[in-house]
Amino acid sequence: MKKIIYLILAAILSSCTYHFELDEVDASEKLVLYCFPSNKDTTVIQLSKSVPVSKREPLDKSVRNADIHFTVNGKEQAIYWNEDSTSSLPAQCYYTLGKWGKNDCLQLQAASTGLPAITAQTVMPDNFPLKEIRLAPKGDSDNTLQVLVTFKDDGGTNDYYGIRLIKKEITTKDGDEDVSFQSVEFDLKDEPLLNNLSDLDEIFMFSNRFFQNLYIWDDEKIPGKEYTVRLNMDYQKDYDVDWDNFSYREEYKIYLYKLSPEFYSYFKTLNNINNNDLGNHGLSPMLHHYTNVSNGIGVVGACQITETEWLKNVH
C-alpha cells in the first residue's frame, strides 16, 4: 500500500524542481557544539568537528584542548574535561558545574586551531507551571492508563513545554528481584496539542513520532489558559502468582520540561525529520537541523526540569 501511495505522490510531484547548493558539499570543516544547560548541577558541553562530504575522514568524537568560555550573566564559569565515561558524564566531553535559574543568560564561545570560532547563547526559562498530576484508568479499559497533567500557561510570554515518562518494571521470583526501565511511547489520540495528524496524513500513512519519546508542544493554542494534557499509555496491573512465588509491579516517573525557544526549535526539527517519510524516499526535500551556533553547527538550548517521585501503579 505504501509503495502505491509513493508512486501516486511521485506523479503529483514530478513537475516540482528543487535548488541545491553544490558548494555546501565541499564546505569547510566547522566546530559542532551541543549543550543543554538545565537546573541540574552539571552542564555537559560536547564539542566535535564536522567532516565535509567530499573528504574521507573518520568523524572526530571530540575536539581536545579547545578554548572554551561559558558565562552566566557575564560571569565566567570554570570548564573541566572528562576523559572516560561515568554514571553522569559521557566520555571525552567538557563540562561545568552549577545550577541555573530563570532568566539567566548563558553564553558559550569555543575556538580550536584551524577552525572558525563559534558562539551561541540561550536564556534559562521558568519552571514548568504545574498544577496537578493524576494517573487514572481510561474509562472501563483494563489495559490503558491515562496520564493527566494540569498546568497554567503564562499569557504574557511564548512558552514551550515537554513531558517524558519512564516506566519501572519490578519482577520478583523466589526472592530474586529484577528491575528494568523504559521510556513510554504515548497514544496521542485524546490530546489535540500533540496529535498533529490530519485525516489526509492518516490516508497517506504519515507518522507522528517524537524523538526519544520527549513530547513537546507550544502554547499557541492555549495562551494564558489552564489546560490538562491527556496522554494514554498501555499498562499492566500489579499481580502476584502464589504457586510460583512470582510478583510483578510497575512504577512511573514523570519528567516535565519548560524549554527555551532554541531547545524547542531543535527538537521540533528532529521530529519533522524523523517523520519526513516522503523525504526519505526522495519525494520531498530533506529537512535541515535547526542551529543557533554562529559559524558552526549544533545547538545550545536550555530547559528547566521538574521530576516526580516514583509513582505507584494504579489498580
C-alpha positions, 0 to 999 in steps of 0.5 A: 500500500505504501509503495502505491501511495509513493508512486501516486505522490511521485506523479503529483510531484514530478513537475516540482524542481528543487535548488541545491547548493553544490558548494555546501558539499565541499564546505569547510570543516566547522566546530559542532557544539551541543549543550543543554544547560538545565537546573541540574548541577552539571552542564555537559558541553560536547564539542566535535568537528564536522567532516565535509562530504567530499573528504574521507575522514573518520568523524572526530568524537571530540575536539581536545584542548579547545578554548572554551568560555561559558558565562552566566550573566557575564560571569565566567564559569570554570570548564573541566574535561572528562576523559572516560565515561561515568554514571553522569558524564559521557566520555571525552566531553567538557563540562561545568558545574552549577545550577541555573535559574530563570532568566539567566543568560548563558553564553558559550564561545569555543575556538580550536586551531584551524577552525572558525570560532563559534558562539551561541547563547540561550536564556534559562526559562521558568519552571514548568507551571504545574498544577496537578498530576493524576494517573487514572484508568481510561474509562472501563479499559483494563489495559490503558492508563491515562496520564493527566497533567494540569498546568497554567500557561503564562499569557504574557510570554511564548512558552514551550513545554515537554513531558517524558515518562519512564516506566519501572518494571519490578519482577520478583521470583523466589526472592530474586528481584529484577528491575528494568526501565523504559521510556513510554511511547504515548497514544496521542489520540485524546490530546489535540496539542500533540496529535498533529495528524490530519485525516489526509496524513492518516490516508497517506500513512504519515507518522507522528513520532517524537524523538526519544519519546520527549513530547513537546508542544507550544502554547499557541493554542492555549495562551494564558489558559489552564489546560490538562494534557491527556496522554494514554499509555498501555499498562499492566496491573500489579499481580502476584502468582502464589504457586510460583512465588512470582510478583510483578509491579510497575512504577512511573516517573514523570519528567516535565520540561519548560524549554527555551525557544532554541531547545524547542526549535531543535527538537521540533526539527528532529521530529519533522525529520524523523517523520519526513517519510516522503523525504526519505524516499526522495519525494520531498526535500530533506529537512535541515537541523535547526542551529543557533551556533554562529559559524558552526553547527549544533545547538545550545538550548536550555530547559528547566526540569521538574521530576516526580517521585516514583509513582505507584501503579494504579489498580 
